[in-house]
Amino acid sequence: MEKTARLIVDGKEYEFPLIEGTEGERGIDISTLRARTGYLALDETYANTGICRSSITFIDGEKGILRYRGIPIEELAAKSTFVESAYLVIHGRLPSEKELGDFSELLNKSSLLHEDLQHFFIGFPNNAHPMALLSTIVASLSQFYPVPENFSPEIENQFIANLISQTRTIAAFSYKKSIGEPFVYPSYKYRFTQNFLNMMFSSPVRGYEHDPDIIRALELFLILHLDHEQNCSTSTVRMVGSSGANIYSSISAAICALWGPLHGGANQAVVADLERFVREKTDIRKMMDEVKSKKRKLMGFGHRVYKNRDPRAIILKEACNKIVNKPGYTDPLFDVASQIEEIALTDDYFISRRLYPNVDFYSGLVLRAINIPVNMFTVLFAIGRMPGWLAQWKEMSDNPNKKISRPRQIYTGRTINHYVPMSARK
């Protein structure tokens, strides 16, 4: 017998189906609410609204759990690569050895940009933000790689590979543009992450020393940012894609959403805070007391979803530890971050409010240790999130019952208000 929830509106009782996910998540299907009752459900910021049914990512914020296609993030971080995890998220299962090889080869073949796209880089000012370049060029890719009305699996895989691989190339070219160096093209000699680092940091007069610990740290960063359920940028992909907009437009919109300082830019704010603490020689314990008395805001603590430890933060902290403990490396920001975390994890104020370090607290430090410029932090987030966005777009597009997204509102403006001629206006 179908389980239902009962809602009494204006003295009349209505029943709505209860929905339960495979991990026990429960919801009330109110898709017929307005048609049956004349009422809307008001949920500002959609914090209590499920916009879709998805089999990609599971999060249990109370327990600090994150899984891609059922596999715990801890296992993927310990055993997988970014390319393999991307295949998992997009196709729903881990690849065979041949499938992984074919996917890697497709990514390599798809990494070059049309040469005419260099005009975009030339046309932007040298100080243009890399996210502006990324969102603009991704939106323009549909003119260089036209999108057919109907996708076969092969064509779909090609466009997915284009976006995963070319986003990395655009990002590296954006950095080279900002420092006035010539572009370094992708190479068959390197794997995905190593290729990106080579495009970023090598030049015609200087080779790049490929450090396995740096490569692995960036791999972890990308894996941990691969997907995160229906956040702002991911739901943007579904919203824009539902209109029938092409895949490039949908992803470009997501990049713009990610650019926001409250979303993809949060780790930049963490680094800015830490830099200020070091520069001003801040008394960290006194600063934490000011946070407790609400005289100061601390970035990188707490999370909209996680009410326990953010599993991604734990993994990134270990990766950061490995880099900063290498001979000859010092970073005063990491020392300050460690002091802040030590106080927070032993203080009842933070513990009782479940204010634990989130992924942004350490992700910026990891990117800083890799020598990624601060204005590129959000671009690296976009590279990591790209397979997740594409998996969400694919799941939305493959749904035979898909419809254009159309949220409603509760109108709070003036009632009927007639036009007044100019001569009669006060």
C-alpha beads as a LAMMPS data file, in Angstrom:
LAMMPS data file: protein, C-alpha beads

426 atoms
425 bonds

1 atom types
1 bond types

-500.0 500.0 xlo xhi
-500.0 500.0 ylo yhi
-500.0 500.0 zlo zhi

Masses

1 110.0

Atoms # bond

1 1 1 0.000 0.000 0.000
2 1 1 1.361 3.414 -0.976
3 1 1 2.467 5.546 1.948
4 1 1 1.079 9.068 1.985
5 1 1 1.297 12.317 3.902
6 1 1 -1.879 14.147 4.843
7 1 1 -2.187 17.887 4.468
8 1 1 -5.173 19.900 5.671
9 1 1 -5.796 23.072 3.678
10 1 1 -8.815 25.309 4.380
11 1 1 -10.400 22.462 6.336
12 1 1 -10.044 19.946 3.505
13 1 1 -7.701 16.961 3.710
14 1 1 -5.368 15.980 0.870
15 1 1 -3.006 13.031 0.546
16 1 1 0.370 13.225 -1.187
17 1 1 2.695 10.269 -1.929
18 1 1 5.740 9.685 0.256
19 1 1 8.950 9.059 -1.706
20 1 1 11.899 7.136 -0.290
21 1 1 15.363 6.886 -1.803
22 1 1 17.655 3.857 -1.708
23 1 1 19.552 5.264 1.291
24 1 1 16.407 6.029 3.267
25 1 1 16.039 9.681 2.291
26 1 1 12.361 10.572 2.473
27 1 1 10.326 13.220 0.732
28 1 1 6.755 14.252 0.002
29 1 1 5.762 14.416 -3.662
30 1 1 3.900 17.738 -3.882
31 1 1 4.036 18.026 -7.671
32 1 1 0.215 18.210 -7.731
33 1 1 -0.107 20.578 -4.765
34 1 1 -1.092 23.704 -6.679
35 1 1 -3.395 21.920 -9.087
36 1 1 -5.301 20.257 -6.237
37 1 1 -5.253 22.917 -3.517
38 1 1 -4.524 26.218 -5.257
39 1 1 -1.535 26.708 -2.926
40 1 1 2.201 26.846 -3.599
41 1 1 4.933 25.487 -1.354
42 1 1 7.222 28.395 -0.457
43 1 1 10.818 27.232 0.076
44 1 1 13.213 30.125 -0.375
45 1 1 16.662 28.945 -1.604
46 1 1 15.180 25.438 -2.161
47 1 1 16.801 24.198 1.072
48 1 1 13.963 21.716 1.633
49 1 1 13.079 21.009 -1.982
50 1 1 14.196 18.019 -4.033
51 1 1 14.372 19.121 -7.673
52 1 1 15.000 15.674 -9.140
53 1 1 15.612 11.990 -8.497
54 1 1 19.275 11.191 -9.064
55 1 1 21.499 8.124 -8.806
56 1 1 24.827 9.979 -9.007
57 1 1 25.859 11.271 -5.574
58 1 1 24.712 10.487 -2.049
59 1 1 25.390 12.786 0.901
60 1 1 24.502 12.195 4.542
61 1 1 25.429 15.471 6.194
62 1 1 24.611 14.241 9.690
63 1 1 27.093 11.360 9.420
64 1 1 29.674 13.052 7.183
65 1 1 29.169 10.629 4.276
66 1 1 29.870 11.336 0.594
67 1 1 29.601 8.627 -2.075
68 1 1 29.801 8.679 -5.873
69 1 1 27.582 5.962 -7.385
70 1 1 27.633 4.252 -3.987
71 1 1 31.426 4.211 -3.574
72 1 1 32.697 6.103 -0.482
73 1 1 34.833 9.138 -1.288
74 1 1 37.544 7.772 1.019
75 1 1 37.960 4.688 -1.187
76 1 1 38.128 6.693 -4.397
77 1 1 40.638 9.112 -2.884
78 1 1 42.854 6.214 -1.775
79 1 1 42.573 3.967 -4.829
80 1 1 41.268 5.810 -7.888
81 1 1 42.344 8.513 -10.319
82 1 1 40.417 11.551 -11.479
83 1 1 39.832 10.083 -14.948
84 1 1 38.569 6.768 -13.549
85 1 1 36.322 8.570 -11.032
86 1 1 35.009 10.787 -13.822
87 1 1 34.073 7.690 -15.842
88 1 1 32.329 6.272 -12.766
89 1 1 30.255 9.398 -12.192
90 1 1 29.286 9.815 -15.855
91 1 1 28.588 6.172 -16.765
92 1 1 27.409 4.834 -13.410
93 1 1 30.055 2.154 -12.873
94 1 1 33.792 1.640 -12.691
95 1 1 35.339 1.014 -16.132
96 1 1 37.087 -2.125 -17.314
97 1 1 40.765 -1.782 -18.200
98 1 1 39.883 -1.365 -21.890
99 1 1 37.098 1.130 -21.181
100 1 1 39.426 3.223 -19.027
101 1 1 42.112 3.122 -21.721
102 1 1 39.626 4.136 -24.418
103 1 1 38.260 6.945 -22.231
104 1 1 41.759 8.248 -21.472
105 1 1 42.662 8.173 -25.163
106 1 1 39.459 10.038 -26.063
107 1 1 40.275 12.716 -23.491
108 1 1 43.762 13.077 -24.958
109 1 1 42.468 13.364 -28.516
110 1 1 39.906 15.958 -27.393
111 1 1 42.303 18.208 -25.494
112 1 1 43.301 20.531 -28.339
113 1 1 41.388 23.740 -28.959
114 1 1 40.480 25.070 -32.388
115 1 1 43.320 27.446 -33.281
116 1 1 40.895 30.282 -34.059
117 1 1 39.892 30.299 -30.382
118 1 1 43.208 32.010 -29.690
119 1 1 41.547 35.226 -30.850
120 1 1 39.381 35.094 -27.723
121 1 1 42.456 35.083 -25.504
122 1 1 44.061 37.892 -27.513
123 1 1 40.904 40.005 -27.284
124 1 1 40.646 39.871 -23.488
125 1 1 42.746 42.242 -21.350
126 1 1 45.751 40.726 -19.581
127 1 1 44.121 41.173 -16.184
128 1 1 40.875 39.437 -17.222
129 1 1 39.675 36.967 -14.614
130 1 1 40.234 33.354 -15.744
131 1 1 36.604 32.519 -14.934
132 1 1 35.477 35.190 -17.413
133 1 1 37.609 33.564 -20.091
134 1 1 36.446 30.075 -19.162
135 1 1 32.716 30.840 -19.179
136 1 1 32.929 32.873 -22.410
137 1 1 35.003 30.371 -24.359
138 1 1 32.969 27.361 -23.187
139 1 1 29.773 29.082 -24.342
140 1 1 31.456 29.749 -27.703
141 1 1 32.585 26.168 -28.261
142 1 1 29.207 25.298 -29.767
143 1 1 30.131 27.461 -32.775
144 1 1 33.382 25.574 -33.317
145 1 1 31.961 22.147 -32.471
146 1 1 28.274 22.366 -33.543
147 1 1 25.863 20.374 -31.404
148 1 1 23.453 18.115 -33.352
149 1 1 19.789 17.948 -32.383
150 1 1 19.975 14.231 -31.696
151 1 1 22.799 12.586 -29.789
152 1 1 23.973 9.063 -30.423
153 1 1 25.970 7.532 -27.526
154 1 1 29.184 8.046 -29.517
155 1 1 28.439 11.728 -30.216
156 1 1 27.429 12.306 -26.601
157 1 1 30.678 10.739 -25.367
158 1 1 32.649 12.977 -27.714
159 1 1 31.048 16.167 -26.436
160 1 1 31.537 15.049 -22.847
161 1 1 35.211 14.369 -23.573
162 1 1 35.542 17.769 -25.267
163 1 1 34.310 19.607 -22.204
164 1 1 36.327 17.632 -19.656
165 1 1 39.547 17.948 -21.625
166 1 1 39.204 21.365 -23.221
167 1 1 38.237 23.048 -19.953
168 1 1 41.657 22.058 -18.649
169 1 1 43.341 23.504 -21.765
170 1 1 41.348 26.753 -21.588
171 1 1 42.318 27.123 -17.919
172 1 1 46.033 26.688 -18.622
173 1 1 45.912 29.058 -21.610
174 1 1 44.112 31.649 -19.437
175 1 1 46.955 31.541 -16.943
176 1 1 49.605 31.845 -19.649
177 1 1 47.709 34.810 -21.098
178 1 1 47.733 36.543 -17.694
179 1 1 51.524 36.279 -17.310
180 1 1 52.365 37.012 -20.946
181 1 1 53.893 33.634 -21.761
182 1 1 53.209 31.540 -24.900
183 1 1 50.645 28.775 -24.678
184 1 1 51.909 25.280 -23.932
185 1 1 49.881 22.670 -25.790
186 1 1 48.646 19.398 -24.260
187 1 1 50.909 16.393 -24.848
188 1 1 50.371 12.673 -25.340
189 1 1 53.324 12.093 -23.009
190 1 1 51.374 12.969 -19.871
191 1 1 48.262 11.812 -18.052
192 1 1 45.357 14.161 -17.376
193 1 1 46.516 15.959 -14.223
194 1 1 50.195 15.927 -15.131
195 1 1 49.295 17.352 -18.536
196 1 1 47.515 20.280 -16.926
197 1 1 50.444 21.081 -14.639
198 1 1 52.802 20.918 -17.617
199 1 1 50.628 23.331 -19.627
200 1 1 50.515 25.667 -16.623
201 1 1 54.136 25.748 -15.538
202 1 1 56.466 24.689 -18.365
203 1 1 57.684 27.115 -21.029
204 1 1 59.955 27.059 -24.107
205 1 1 62.892 28.060 -21.871
206 1 1 62.012 26.188 -18.700
207 1 1 60.885 22.637 -18.141
208 1 1 58.528 21.661 -15.366
209 1 1 59.690 19.227 -12.709
210 1 1 56.869 16.727 -12.224
211 1 1 56.636 15.964 -8.504
212 1 1 54.503 12.830 -7.806
213 1 1 53.259 14.299 -4.497
214 1 1 52.094 17.493 -6.229
215 1 1 50.396 15.509 -8.986
216 1 1 48.643 13.290 -6.449
217 1 1 47.541 16.250 -4.324
218 1 1 45.913 17.862 -7.370
219 1 1 44.338 14.513 -8.325
220 1 1 42.768 14.375 -4.865
221 1 1 41.521 17.939 -5.148
222 1 1 39.836 17.131 -8.471
223 1 1 38.316 13.842 -7.231
224 1 1 36.923 15.472 -4.093
225 1 1 35.255 18.239 -6.124
226 1 1 33.863 15.935 -8.821
227 1 1 30.215 16.130 -7.750
228 1 1 28.262 17.266 -4.723
229 1 1 24.579 16.663 -5.316
230 1 1 22.243 19.584 -6.147
231 1 1 24.350 22.599 -5.224
232 1 1 23.967 26.021 -6.860
233 1 1 26.015 25.368 -10.020
234 1 1 24.792 21.784 -10.483
235 1 1 21.130 22.743 -10.231
236 1 1 21.941 25.528 -12.714
237 1 1 23.050 22.865 -15.226
238 1 1 19.708 21.109 -14.830
239 1 1 17.695 24.345 -14.926
240 1 1 19.347 25.666 -18.096
241 1 1 19.563 22.233 -19.729
242 1 1 15.843 21.644 -19.180
243 1 1 15.108 24.442 -21.661
244 1 1 16.795 22.475 -24.434
245 1 1 19.825 24.780 -24.441
246 1 1 22.896 23.048 -25.840
247 1 1 25.384 21.305 -23.582
248 1 1 27.950 24.111 -23.837
249 1 1 25.433 26.791 -22.783
250 1 1 24.346 24.685 -19.816
251 1 1 27.926 24.211 -18.633
252 1 1 28.844 27.862 -19.219
253 1 1 25.916 28.861 -16.994
254 1 1 27.184 26.504 -14.293
255 1 1 30.648 28.079 -14.507
256 1 1 29.092 31.509 -13.964
257 1 1 27.204 30.212 -10.927
258 1 1 30.383 28.655 -9.533
259 1 1 32.169 31.996 -9.887
260 1 1 30.138 33.413 -6.997
261 1 1 32.154 34.013 -3.804
262 1 1 29.603 32.066 -1.749
263 1 1 30.069 28.994 -3.955
264 1 1 33.327 28.299 -5.773
265 1 1 35.141 31.320 -4.374
266 1 1 34.965 30.306 -0.722
267 1 1 38.504 28.878 -0.598
268 1 1 39.881 32.188 -1.862
269 1 1 38.271 33.893 1.120
270 1 1 39.905 31.368 3.467
271 1 1 43.364 32.063 2.027
272 1 1 42.739 35.824 2.208
273 1 1 41.877 35.459 5.919
274 1 1 44.965 33.372 6.639
275 1 1 47.217 35.802 4.763
276 1 1 45.849 38.663 6.830
277 1 1 46.368 36.754 10.098
278 1 1 50.002 36.109 9.168
279 1 1 50.601 39.660 7.923
280 1 1 49.088 41.250 11.030
281 1 1 50.589 38.655 13.401
282 1 1 47.127 37.987 14.763
283 1 1 46.736 36.365 18.179
284 1 1 44.866 33.256 16.977
285 1 1 43.320 32.355 20.326
286 1 1 42.069 35.925 20.792
287 1 1 40.735 35.888 17.230
288 1 1 38.835 32.644 17.922
289 1 1 37.305 34.248 21.024
290 1 1 36.105 37.092 18.814
291 1 1 34.514 34.542 16.489
292 1 1 32.707 32.994 19.463
293 1 1 31.420 36.399 20.565
294 1 1 30.338 37.065 16.950
295 1 1 32.670 40.046 16.580
296 1 1 34.439 38.322 13.705
297 1 1 33.468 35.845 10.978
298 1 1 35.686 32.826 10.289
299 1 1 35.697 31.456 6.750
300 1 1 36.040 27.729 6.026
301 1 1 34.054 26.421 8.991
302 1 1 30.615 24.856 8.913
303 1 1 28.694 23.664 5.877
304 1 1 25.165 23.993 4.525
305 1 1 24.866 20.201 4.258
306 1 1 27.483 18.643 6.562
307 1 1 26.634 18.778 10.269
308 1 1 29.569 16.497 11.005
309 1 1 33.162 16.466 9.713
310 1 1 33.364 17.168 5.991
311 1 1 35.038 13.967 4.691
312 1 1 36.711 15.915 1.889
313 1 1 38.417 18.248 4.374
314 1 1 39.943 15.302 6.253
315 1 1 41.434 13.878 3.036
316 1 1 42.743 17.235 1.810
317 1 1 44.355 18.001 5.143
318 1 1 46.426 14.802 4.855
319 1 1 47.449 15.732 1.296
320 1 1 48.391 19.221 2.434
321 1 1 50.415 17.784 5.324
322 1 1 52.401 15.652 2.902
323 1 1 53.347 18.631 0.738
324 1 1 54.178 21.113 3.493
325 1 1 56.369 18.561 5.240
326 1 1 58.570 18.095 2.166
327 1 1 62.186 19.233 2.696
328 1 1 62.642 22.914 2.010
329 1 1 58.924 23.799 1.977
330 1 1 57.455 26.221 4.490
331 1 1 54.109 27.967 4.547
332 1 1 53.138 30.089 7.552
333 1 1 49.509 29.951 6.403
334 1 1 49.404 26.211 7.011
335 1 1 50.769 26.690 10.530
336 1 1 48.052 29.243 11.299
337 1 1 45.382 26.987 9.765
338 1 1 46.545 24.118 11.980
339 1 1 46.290 26.332 15.078
340 1 1 42.769 27.397 14.135
341 1 1 41.644 23.816 13.529
342 1 1 43.211 22.553 16.767
343 1 1 41.337 25.168 18.799
344 1 1 38.040 24.569 16.992
345 1 1 38.142 20.779 17.385
346 1 1 38.667 21.036 21.161
347 1 1 36.378 23.966 21.952
348 1 1 32.821 23.278 23.123
349 1 1 31.534 26.344 21.263
350 1 1 32.543 24.927 17.885
351 1 1 31.833 21.295 18.785
352 1 1 28.310 21.970 20.085
353 1 1 27.471 23.967 16.958
354 1 1 29.117 21.392 14.706
355 1 1 31.404 24.016 13.199
356 1 1 34.057 21.802 11.665
357 1 1 36.552 22.732 8.921
358 1 1 34.964 22.249 5.506
359 1 1 36.630 21.407 2.203
360 1 1 37.327 25.080 1.463
361 1 1 39.465 25.418 4.600
362 1 1 42.173 23.155 3.181
363 1 1 41.562 23.179 -0.583
364 1 1 42.996 26.671 -0.958
365 1 1 46.097 25.649 0.997
366 1 1 46.585 22.620 -1.253
367 1 1 46.314 24.740 -4.417
368 1 1 48.636 27.328 -2.904
369 1 1 51.198 24.593 -2.182
370 1 1 50.986 23.543 -5.845
371 1 1 51.683 27.205 -6.838
372 1 1 48.234 27.732 -8.363
373 1 1 47.496 31.508 -8.355
374 1 1 44.586 32.556 -6.146
375 1 1 42.519 33.851 -9.089
376 1 1 42.754 30.347 -10.609
377 1 1 41.309 28.559 -7.560
378 1 1 37.718 28.631 -8.837
379 1 1 38.877 27.520 -12.299
380 1 1 40.460 24.427 -10.717
381 1 1 37.144 23.809 -8.946
382 1 1 35.426 23.957 -12.361
383 1 1 37.875 21.440 -13.860
384 1 1 37.129 19.030 -11.020
385 1 1 33.363 19.585 -11.092
386 1 1 33.062 19.278 -14.888
387 1 1 32.408 15.483 -14.975
388 1 1 29.773 15.891 -12.262
389 1 1 28.002 18.648 -14.175
390 1 1 28.080 16.483 -17.299
391 1 1 26.757 13.451 -15.416
392 1 1 23.882 15.569 -14.080
393 1 1 23.204 17.004 -17.549
394 1 1 23.223 13.491 -19.033
395 1 1 20.878 12.140 -16.354
396 1 1 18.498 15.060 -16.880
397 1 1 18.624 14.735 -20.688
398 1 1 18.088 10.966 -20.630
399 1 1 14.965 11.275 -18.472
400 1 1 11.987 10.468 -20.752
401 1 1 9.721 12.571 -18.507
402 1 1 11.870 15.704 -18.538
403 1 1 10.155 19.073 -18.631
404 1 1 11.394 22.624 -18.598
405 1 1 12.059 23.816 -15.049
406 1 1 9.594 26.498 -14.015
407 1 1 9.656 27.568 -10.337
408 1 1 6.789 29.692 -9.022
409 1 1 6.686 32.602 -6.588
410 1 1 4.516 34.236 -3.955
411 1 1 3.796 37.712 -5.296
412 1 1 4.218 40.483 -2.684
413 1 1 3.969 43.582 -4.911
414 1 1 1.190 46.145 -5.333
415 1 1 -2.304 45.113 -6.296
416 1 1 -3.830 46.446 -9.514
417 1 1 -2.261 49.804 -10.276
418 1 1 -3.501 51.763 -13.272
419 1 1 -1.383 53.809 -15.655
420 1 1 -1.227 57.532 -14.856
421 1 1 -0.499 60.013 -17.691
422 1 1 2.650 62.129 -17.277
423 1 1 0.626 65.330 -16.832
424 1 1 -1.208 63.880 -13.847
425 1 1 1.788 62.426 -12.026
426 1 1 3.057 64.123 -8.891

Bonds

1 1 1 2
2 1 2 3
3 1 3 4
4 1 4 5
5 1 5 6
6 1 6 7
7 1 7 8
8 1 8 9
9 1 9 10
10 1 10 11
11 1 11 12
12 1 12 13
13 1 13 14
14 1 14 15
15 1 15 16
16 1 16 17
17 1 17 18
18 1 18 19
19 1 19 20
20 1 20 21
21 1 21 22
22 1 22 23
23 1 23 24
24 1 24 25
25 1 25 26
26 1 26 27
27 1 27 28
28 1 28 29
29 1 29 30
30 1 30 31
31 1 31 32
32 1 32 33
33 1 33 34
34 1 34 35
35 1 35 36
36 1 36 37
37 1 37 38
38 1 38 39
39 1 39 40
40 1 40 41
41 1 41 42
42 1 42 43
43 1 43 44
44 1 44 45
45 1 45 46
46 1 46 47
47 1 47 48
48 1 48 49
49 1 49 50
50 1 50 51
51 1 51 52
52 1 52 53
53 1 53 54
54 1 54 55
55 1 55 56
56 1 56 57
57 1 57 58
58 1 58 59
59 1 59 60
60 1 60 61
61 1 61 62
62 1 62 63
63 1 63 64
64 1 64 65
65 1 65 66
66 1 66 67
67 1 67 68
68 1 68 69
69 1 69 70
70 1 70 71
71 1 71 72
72 1 72 73
73 1 73 74
74 1 74 75
75 1 75 76
76 1 76 77
77 1 77 78
78 1 78 79
79 1 79 80
80 1 80 81
81 1 81 82
82 1 82 83
83 1 83 84
84 1 84 85
85 1 85 86
86 1 86 87
87 1 87 88
88 1 88 89
89 1 89 90
90 1 90 91
91 1 91 92
92 1 92 93
93 1 93 94
94 1 94 95
95 1 95 96
96 1 96 97
97 1 97 98
98 1 98 99
99 1 99 100
100 1 100 101
101 1 101 102
102 1 102 103
103 1 103 104
104 1 104 105
105 1 105 106
106 1 106 107
107 1 107 108
108 1 108 109
109 1 109 110
110 1 110 111
111 1 111 112
112 1 112 113
113 1 113 114
114 1 114 115
115 1 115 116
116 1 116 117
117 1 117 118
118 1 118 119
119 1 119 120
120 1 120 121
121 1 121 122
122 1 122 123
123 1 123 124
124 1 124 125
125 1 125 126
126 1 126 127
127 1 127 128
128 1 128 129
129 1 129 130
130 1 130 131
131 1 131 132
132 1 132 133
133 1 133 134
134 1 134 135
135 1 135 136
136 1 136 137
137 1 137 138
138 1 138 139
139 1 139 140
140 1 140 141
141 1 141 142
142 1 142 143
143 1 143 144
144 1 144 145
145 1 145 146
146 1 146 147
147 1 147 148
148 1 148 149
149 1 149 150
150 1 150 151
151 1 151 152
152 1 152 153
153 1 153 154
154 1 154 155
155 1 155 156
156 1 156 157
157 1 157 158
158 1 158 159
159 1 159 160
160 1 160 161
161 1 161 162
162 1 162 163
163 1 163 164
164 1 164 165
165 1 165 166
166 1 166 167
167 1 167 168
168 1 168 169
169 1 169 170
170 1 170 171
171 1 171 172
172 1 172 173
173 1 173 174
174 1 174 175
175 1 175 176
176 1 176 177
177 1 177 178
178 1 178 179
179 1 179 180
180 1 180 181
181 1 181 182
182 1 182 183
183 1 183 184
184 1 184 185
185 1 185 186
186 1 186 187
187 1 187 188
188 1 188 189
189 1 189 190
190 1 190 191
191 1 191 192
192 1 192 193
193 1 193 194
194 1 194 195
195 1 195 196
196 1 196 197
197 1 197 198
198 1 198 199
199 1 199 200
200 1 200 201
201 1 201 202
202 1 202 203
203 1 203 204
204 1 204 205
205 1 205 206
206 1 206 207
207 1 207 208
208 1 208 209
209 1 209 210
210 1 210 211
211 1 211 212
212 1 212 213
213 1 213 214
214 1 214 215
215 1 215 216
216 1 216 217
217 1 217 218
218 1 218 219
219 1 219 220
220 1 220 221
221 1 221 222
222 1 222 223
223 1 223 224
224 1 224 225
225 1 225 226
226 1 226 227
227 1 227 228
228 1 228 229
229 1 229 230
230 1 230 231
231 1 231 232
232 1 232 233
233 1 233 234
234 1 234 235
235 1 235 236
236 1 236 237
237 1 237 238
238 1 238 239
239 1 239 240
240 1 240 241
241 1 241 242
242 1 242 243
243 1 243 244
244 1 244 245
245 1 245 246
246 1 246 247
247 1 247 248
248 1 248 249
249 1 249 250
250 1 250 251
251 1 251 252
252 1 252 253
253 1 253 254
254 1 254 255
255 1 255 256
256 1 256 257
257 1 257 258
258 1 258 259
259 1 259 260
260 1 260 261
261 1 261 262
262 1 262 263
263 1 263 264
264 1 264 265
265 1 265 266
266 1 266 267
267 1 267 268
268 1 268 269
269 1 269 270
270 1 270 271
271 1 271 272
272 1 272 273
273 1 273 274
274 1 274 275
275 1 275 276
276 1 276 277
277 1 277 278
278 1 278 279
279 1 279 280
280 1 280 281
281 1 281 282
282 1 282 283
283 1 283 284
284 1 284 285
285 1 285 286
286 1 286 287
287 1 287 288
288 1 288 289
289 1 289 290
290 1 290 291
291 1 291 292
292 1 292 293
293 1 293 294
294 1 294 295
295 1 295 296
296 1 296 297
297 1 297 298
298 1 298 299
299 1 299 300
300 1 300 301
301 1 301 302
302 1 302 303
303 1 303 304
304 1 304 305
305 1 305 306
306 1 306 307
307 1 307 308
308 1 308 309
309 1 309 310
310 1 310 311
311 1 311 312
312 1 312 313
313 1 313 314
314 1 314 315
315 1 315 316
316 1 316 317
317 1 317 318
318 1 318 319
319 1 319 320
320 1 320 321
321 1 321 322
322 1 322 323
323 1 323 324
324 1 324 325
325 1 325 326
326 1 326 327
327 1 327 328
328 1 328 329
329 1 329 330
330 1 330 331
331 1 331 332
332 1 332 333
333 1 333 334
334 1 334 335
335 1 335 336
336 1 336 337
337 1 337 338
338 1 338 339
339 1 339 340
340 1 340 341
341 1 341 342
342 1 342 343
343 1 343 344
344 1 344 345
345 1 345 346
346 1 346 347
347 1 347 348
348 1 348 349
349 1 349 350
350 1 350 351
351 1 351 352
352 1 352 353
353 1 353 354
354 1 354 355
355 1 355 356
356 1 356 357
357 1 357 358
358 1 358 359
359 1 359 360
360 1 360 361
361 1 361 362
362 1 362 363
363 1 363 364
364 1 364 365
365 1 365 366
366 1 366 367
367 1 367 368
368 1 368 369
369 1 369 370
370 1 370 371
371 1 371 372
372 1 372 373
373 1 373 374
374 1 374 375
375 1 375 376
376 1 376 377
377 1 377 378
378 1 378 379
379 1 379 380
380 1 380 381
381 1 381 382
382 1 382 383
383 1 383 384
384 1 384 385
385 1 385 386
386 1 386 387
387 1 387 388
388 1 388 389
389 1 389 390
390 1 390 391
391 1 391 392
392 1 392 393
393 1 393 394
394 1 394 395
395 1 395 396
396 1 396 397
397 1 397 398
398 1 398 399
399 1 399 400
400 1 400 401
401 1 401 402
402 1 402 403
403 1 403 404
404 1 404 405
405 1 405 406
406 1 406 407
407 1 407 408
408 1 408 409
409 1 409 410
410 1 410 411
411 1 411 412
412 1 412 413
413 1 413 414
414 1 414 415
415 1 415 416
416 1 416 417
417 1 417 418
418 1 418 419
419 1 419 420
420 1 420 421
421 1 421 422
422 1 422 423
423 1 423 424
424 1 424 425
425 1 425 426
